[in-house]
Amino acid sequence: MIELSPTERIKTVTSENFISRYKESQKPVIIEQLTKDWPAREKWNVEYIKKVAGENIVPLYDSKPSTDRKHQHAPAARMKIKSYLDLLHQGENDLRMFFYNILAEAPQLTEDFSYPDIGLKLFKKLPVLFFGGKGAKVQMHYDIDLADILLCHFGGKKRVYLFPPEQTKYIYRVPFSFSSLFDIDYENPDYEKYPALRNLKGEIAELDHGDVLYIPSGYWHYIVYEDISFSMALRAFPRKPKAFSKLIYNLVVVRNIDGLMRKFIGQSWNERNERMATFNTHKKLGINV
Ligand SMILES: O=C(O)CCC(=O)C(=O)O
């Protein structure tokens, strides 16, 4: 098993303490009471979202890698939110709602929460929702925009596995992406095939309804939904020049190169990158398999 310690849990935090203890040292933390005064804490559950936004049509994503000439984040299906939520109740666990912009798509939900004052400059135009069914998994990745994230959780439980950017060398990162290899199961790693994973050390955050998880910029995360649930991510973009230029580079250069190569070369580009994920990791660590 991968070495994991539980993410620190606190009830509340002042902005001074949040900045000095967590933001500056880029340390994840679960804050239990940050949503205490939000109407969302009482109101938000699957039925409520269905009532408010059920008629909206959304793209849905599965847990398989995009193949051939399709975009890295091509949706697997589109349907009304209410049909999707009904599928989750019937046991569907592969389709996830991902990065659903509440402000643009269901603005009435924005009345149910406020932006917490904990010292992060949260970007108010992009509160986004993620949904998944019991057993759904989110592949190991870090966010392309390098934002500091507050993941505000509602509904059933979910587990978030967290690894700092310094551990990238053990994570089998796929070139031209922000993800590791799709077939790695971080809960039951195949050390024969992926020996570098033996070096990984991370944290596990077990989220309950109302919890807010701080995910520092560039942190790798792998998520398992224990039950039907959803989270809203609030984000603060990097402001330091180095991180900001990395954000622009990721968005403009890396993403577009991958998009173009997939379009022109197709599946052999994807297969080349998957091979390179293993090759690069083992080469850097001097591992012969
Ligand atoms: O909770 C989820 O389903 C995904 C959240 C996530 O990956 C993110 O906020 O970057």
The ligand as an SDF file (V2000), in Angstrom:
LIG
                    3D

 10  9  0  0  0  0  0  0  0  0999 V2000
  -14.1690   16.0330   -7.0670 O   0  0  0  0  0  0  0  0  0  0  0  0
  -14.0090   15.7110   -8.2450 C   0  0  0  0  0  0  0  0  0  0  0  0
  -14.7280   14.8960   -8.8320 O   0  0  0  0  0  0  0  0  0  0  0  0
  -12.8760   16.3020   -9.0280 C   0  0  0  0  0  0  0  0  0  0  0  0
  -12.2880   17.5190   -8.3800 C   0  0  0  0  0  0  0  0  0  0  0  0
  -11.0050   17.8760   -9.0460 C   0  0  0  0  0  0  0  0  0  0  0  0
  -10.3290   17.0580   -9.6100 O   0  0  0  0  0  0  0  0  0  0  0  0
  -10.5260   19.2490   -9.0230 C   0  0  0  0  0  0  0  0  0  0  0  0
  -11.1310   20.1290   -8.4030 O   0  0  0  0  0  0  0  0  0  0  0  0
   -9.4640   19.4650   -9.6390 O   0  0  0  0  0  0  0  0  0  0  0  0
  1  2  2  0
  2  3  1  0
  2  4  1  0
  4  5  1  0
  5  6  1  0
  6  7  2  0
  6  8  1  0
  8  9  2  0
  8 10  1  0
M  END
$$$$
